[in-house]
Structures are given as structure tokens and as C-alpha cells.
């Protein structure tokens, strides 16, 4: 095996790939043995209740083995006391089963926080002749820590004792004990065909940080025995530790294929979903399944508590941690999470009490600081996170994950020298951390070749080399203006230079930001550093993104990094819509739906909504935050928003801040805000809305429909569930039942119409949609469908009528405008078509194509005022379209801004791909110079134009008039 770090002894034998055949079934098995085998099979397959029943019935010579297996079932489902009691009943036997029972009891003792008891039990098994004493401080030689003591052959007991030594802060003993597994391998005492032996060897390699060897041996173990679920679980855990998420997912999935109820696998899979894409819906689904099998499952409870902390749900997190401590009062991760709650709330005394409690029990538990630092990062407290990670490394100088986090932390602050120094130090000790590898690869190999820094008045920019020229011309003036505007209005000046980093490769951006690929966000602010994708990525409104992120700088710094997410996101949204009218979200319909359904969160709970399982809820949270900020500004003034930032900086939380800046309690504020929304969103009142949440569980919908056979709502809900699952027959049957009960039922009519449309039965679809309107179910969706049908039937007048009705019912949805543009264009009614396209581009801020089309159309019509408006909007998406600059430069000339025209024609000449006819830009520059009474440079531009196109009539005529 390769990859072992030099500090550890060399392994002499390589594990060869091996395969074994399953043992033949005994033909004349005893009935009790059959029951034992049946119980174990059911445990393996996750049928825990049946396994308990089978194993409880085993008698005879297999009774003891069955009792130990039954104890393991009880452990799996969280009946820890019953499991321990059952195992203790086996201790008097004096045989191998009694030894296994003792080790199992120690495992339960460790699980429940009785570490000293677990140590005593395990040392009695592993060192029957007397355990080694803890080595003196400073004796770092792992091999000498055992003082010549030779451990027994009970590999599981030895492995668990290594973990317990680490739990008690006796890392040298732990390391030494894990080293003995390598001695056993080299001497042949661990068989290359023994899957459990290989599992413990792999775990020893993992805990001695020989990750490549661990990976290889885990693979051997699961290859020999795929039913050794513990091997795949441990392999998955190691994958998560190293951010090898795909490996972890595969490992847990292999377990769930065999045992679909295994709580450890579901807990691990929840962490995978969070690490992959922070998929809360999937994560909570796995946590629910884990806790259904074992309501006291610590790993799942800890993940849930961590999520509740991320949501700032302090009471919920503490309640979950109370469940953890009911099982294990000294669960170190749980105690660190509780300390995190105190730290985030600036309760120093409570934080210190938890810290002292944990370190008294385990003086080497450096992960305490690392766990708190993780939440510090999520709350924008980056400098404090660095200080916490430094404490972790001070406590454990070999804590490579904390070193990696330190490197990331300094990089977030723009201190690349220190950041890379820590990254390299982490890499020297751990070459298998994916984040470390990705970051070093980016900074050492990609960034020096493809990017470079430049500095402006207030900012330091990292640009892609190929885009630098154009980005400097457009990004820098925009951000300088934004900075000065915010400084004036906020009365606060962030420390300059702020760092802006733009990446033409989405993977470069993602790795620079989080160390892993596939980051979904368009831009990220770290308080002093902003990272974002460059315009080269395409279909990104870089102007809006950077303005939004710059506002975060002010919110984070003014609040001493304590602003809650709803407030800073709402403020950034407010700043963008204030900057340009097209830079705003259009989610009034979604906000109205939440208001009407009673799901709109209180301002005190708005922060939680950014971490909901449903993307719809998250989208509403963003928009509600923006509208809440608009409401506060409109009713109390912008100065109160700034006061709120300062109050958050003093450690106050949302309820108190709202009361102090508005003079109203949270309840009164919520009431007034809802009244404001009802007035603002009045156009949506009375529209039929198609619900989208709560229709995933068809079994539940069927049960509800059976329980209420005469309830049209229940039948229609079932119909919609079938429809969302793509089950047309089921949808039609349930919708038909609902319509029998209530012929004008809105949802049933809608489902019937949609199914008919998908089955190409247009007449039936029209019948149902029209019946829905007659029944009072008019809506944007219905009119949009009718408009689509009319277009399919080439009835353009009817399409126009229906699409215009859709616009009235929801003016913020872009679909009718794009359709009407096409309809009017087909009909040759271009003025009306362009009017529709104008509204469309105001709603779809990220789309370049429609803007480019508008600019071209208005340039042909010499509507230079409109070319200027939509050309400037287009540049905020694509600052490198030479032909766009040619038209925009002409617009500046025609609207009396020759200086900006000169700048823009220069952009046309600098842009890549190059202009097809650069002479036109030189002619434009000549006209601009003439408008500024600069004849000499105008003549020079004309000469350039005529060198390129000697027969250009416009250039020749302009030269003639200049003589």
C-alpha cells in the first residue's frame, strides 16, 4: 500500500485483492440455529422488529449468541439500557461470547459518555496482564507509549480502546494502539481474506491519517464482504471528512441497498446532501428516516442541531441537544454545538463554562474550536473564526483540518500569503483533503497563468487576463460610484482597498470561494473580499451582482459581522432596486401566496426561512426580506435601517432591533406589514392559484381521499398529486370524482384541463379552462394556457386577448410578454412587439439576447434614446460585444453626449471578438471629436477609417465637410 506518511512505520506486506465465496448452508441445521440465522438476516436487512422477535425466541446452544445479536438490535433502535442489561447477562459465561459482550458493553458506555468505564472494560480485554500507563507529557513517540505491553488479539476491543483513549485526551496511547494493527498486518496476524480484520486495519490507518491506505483497505474489506455494513459506513465517514462527497454517497448508498432503515447510513446521507448542495429537503428526509428507526440516534440529532443553529433557532437547537445529552451528557460534539449557541449569542460566560467542561474531560479535543468556527464563518464572523481555528491548532499542532480552515479563513480576508502558508502546512500532513488540494491547485497553477491584480481608488481587482481591458472600463467606474454613494448614505467607510475577484471559469470561482466545485451562488461577500463570476460565463448581470455584494460589505462591517441574513439580504436587494429599476426581484405572486396561505413568517422568524427544505420558501424569504426593507425605509426612513445595523453590532437580535427602530413590538410590526402587503398585492386577490406544496406523498393523499370520499377537496388534492407524478389516468379518475361531488371545483377543473392538454385533446382542455373561468377561477395560469392554445390554432387575435388578460392578472410574470412579442412580430406589428419586449427585459435581468434584439431594432429605427437605455442595460450583462458598442456609441452621439460616445467607440475597437468593420468606430470617434470641437483628433480618426475602407462614403463626405 502506498501513501503512508513517513512518520509512521513502514508496512511490509501489501494487501492483495481477494474474493471469497459465501459459506454453504448447513443442510441439517438445528431449529434454534435457523432462528439465529433468520434473526441476523433480518437485522442485516433492516427489519428490526422481526429480528427482535426471532432472536428472542432462540434457545438451546445458540441462545447466548442470539442474546448478543438481540442486544445489537436494541442498540440499533436506541434501546441502549435494554441492550446493556442483556449483554451483562452474558458476562458470567467465561467464553468468547462473554468477551464480545464485554466489548459491546464498553461500546455502549462510550456511546453514552461513560468513557472511563469503557476504558476499564476494554483494557481488561485488550491488556489482560495490565494496561499501560499514560505517557509523560511531551513523549510523542507513539510506539513507546504502550511501554512494551502487547495487546490481545481482540481487534474490535483494541479498535474501540483506541477511540476511547482519544476521547479521554490520551492521544499518544491512541496512536500507539492503532499502530499495533500495522504490526499485526505485517506479521500475518490479520488475514488478507478476513473482512472484519481489514475493517479495523482500515480504521487504524484512518485514525493515523494514512488516508490512501485506509481507502485501499476499506475497498478490500467491502469487496470481500459487501454485507459488512460497518466497513461501508466507516468508508463513507472518511469520505466526508476529506470532502470526497461522491465516495461517501456511494458508501452510504451501498449500506441502504441492504438495510434501507440503517440510521447511521441515513445520517451520513443527510450530511452528504448538505455538503453537495445544501439540499435541506433531502437532508431532513434522511434525518427523519434515521430517527424513525432510532429516536435517540446521536449522529442524526447532532446534524439536526447543527442545522437549527444554522437557522438561528436557538431554542430548537438547545432542545435537540438536550436529547443528545439525555443519551450522552458528555457528547463532545454536542457540547461544542451548545457552546456555539452561546458564542453566537455573545454569552461569554456560558461559552466559557462549556469550553472548560469539555476540555476538562478531553484536554486534547481541539475540534471544539473547529466546530464553533464553522458557525462563525456562516455568520460572517471571519476574523473570529480564524482566532478559533488558531486555538484549535495551538491545542493540537497536528490538526490539519483546522490548518486548512485557517488557510481558507485568511484567503477570505484577502491575505493570500498567510492563507497559502497554512494551506501548504495542512497539505504536508494531509494530502487527501479535497478542499486543500483544490485550493492549492487553483492558487499555485491556475490563477498565476489566467488572472492578475489591478488596483483602483477603493478596490483591488483580480481579473481574468483576457477580460481585463473591458472589465476595467466598466466594472471599476460602476463600483467606484456605488462605493461613494453608499459611503455618503451609510456614514461609514469600509477599510480600503476592498478586494473584488472575478472568474471566467465557474469552477475557479467555486473553488476560490468554498474549496469545492459547483457553487450555486452568483457572488459571495466575505466582508472584505467579494468573489463572483465574470461576464464571460454568460447570462449573468454582473452589475447587479456586484452592487448587491458591495452592499453586504457595508452591512457586515457596520454590524460587526452580526447582521442576520434576512437583514443583509433585504438591504442588498433594496440597494440594487434603488440603483436601477430593472435590478429587482419579481416575486409578488409568491409573496401573495404565502400571505394568503398563512405561511408568511414573522419578521422574528424570517431568518429561518433562508434554510427551508423548499426552494419556494427560500425564494419567498429573499423577496420578503427585500419588501420588508422597502417597508421599513418607506415608513421609518433609511436612517432607521442604519440604526438597526449598529444595534445588531451590539449583539441585539431581531425582535429587539425591530422594536427599537420602529417603535413597535414584533407582533404589531407583523400586523402592520401584512396590511401593507394586502394593499400592495391587491391585484392578486381573487385569482385562482395552483398549489405546489404538500403533494409529494401520494400514499397520504390516497388515505385522505379514502377517509373523506364525499369531500371534493380531498379528491382534487389526490388528482393534483397524481398529476405532479405524471400519472394521467390517476389524475383524471380523482378529478372526475371531485367534479361529481362539485361540478365547479376549481382545482379539479384545472387538473382535468391540464391532463387533456397533455393528451392533445385541445377541445376538452378548452372546455375545462373556460368552465374554470366561469366558476370564478380566473388566473394567470389559465389565461396563459388559453393563449398558448390560441397560438397553436393560429388564432392570433385570441392569443393576444388571452395573453393580455394574463398580464393583467400577474404583471410580473415574463411569459406573456415574450409570447406577445412573437405574436405581434409575426403579424408585422413591430411597434407593439418592441413594447412587449421592453417590459420583458425589465423582468428578466439576466438575459442578454432580448436586450441585444431591442438595441438592434431601435438602432434601425434611429430611436437613439431607447438604444441608449437598453444598450446600457445590455452592457451590465455583456461588456464585450463590439457591435453593441457601435450602436451605443452612436446613441450617445445622437443624444448629445460626445464624451461618452468617444469612450464607447473605443470600447467597440477594444472588444473581442473584434468589430467586423472597425472603420465605423473610427468614423464615430471622428464625429464625437468634432462635436467637442477637436478637429485634429477627428482628422486622425478619419485617416484611420479610410485606411481600412478607402471608399467609405460617410468618411469621405465627413472629410470633405472638414476642409
Secondary structure, 3 states (H helix, E strand, C coil): CCCCCCCCCCCCCCCCCCCCCCCCCCCCCCHHHHHHHHHHHHHHCCCHHHHHHHHHCCCHHHHHHHHHHHHHHHHHCCCHHHHHHHHHCCHHHCCHHHHHHHHHHHHHHHHCCCHHHHHHHHHHHHCCCCCCCCCCCCCCCCHHHHCCCCCCCCHHHHHHHHHHHHHCCCHHHHHHHHHHHHHHHHCCCCCCCCHHHHHHHHHHHHHCCCHHHHHHHHHHHHHHCCCCHHHHHHHHHHHHHCCCHHHHHHHHHHHHHHCCCCHHHHHHHHHHHHHHHCCHHHHHHHHHHHHHHCCCCHHHHHHHHHHHHHCCCHHHHHHHHHHHHHHCCCCHHHHHHHHHHHHHCCCHHHHHHHHHHHHHHCCCCCHHHHHHHHHHHHCCCHHHHHHHHHHHHHHCCCCHHHHHHHHHHHHHCCCHHHHHHHHHHHHHHCCCCHHHHHHHHHHHHHHHHHEEEEECCCEEEEEEHHHHHHHHHHHHHHHHHHHHHHHHHHCCCCCCCEEEEEECCHHHHHHHHHCCCCCCCCEEECCCEEEEECHHHCCCCHHHHHHHHHHHHHHHHHCCCCCCHHHHHHHHHHHHHHHCCCCCCCCHHHHHHHHHHCCCCCHHHHHHHHHCCCHHHHHHHHHHHHHHHHHHHHHHCHHHHHHHHHHHHCCCCHHHHHHHHHCCCHHHHHHHHHHHHHHHCHHHCCCCCCCCCCCCCHHHHHHHHHHCCCCHHHHHHHHHHHHHCCCHHHHHHHHHHHHHHCCCCHHHHHHHHHHHHHCCCHHHHHHHHHHHHHCCCCCHHHHHHHHHHHHHCCCHHHHHHHHHHHHHHCCCCCHHHHHHHHHHHHCCCHHHHHHHHHHHHHHCCCCHHHHHHHHHHHHHCCCHHHHHHHHHHHHCCCCCCHHHHHHHHHHHHHCCCHHHHHHHHHHHHHCCCCCCCHHHHHHHHHHHHHHCCCHHHHHHHHHHHHHHCCCCHHHHHHHHHHC
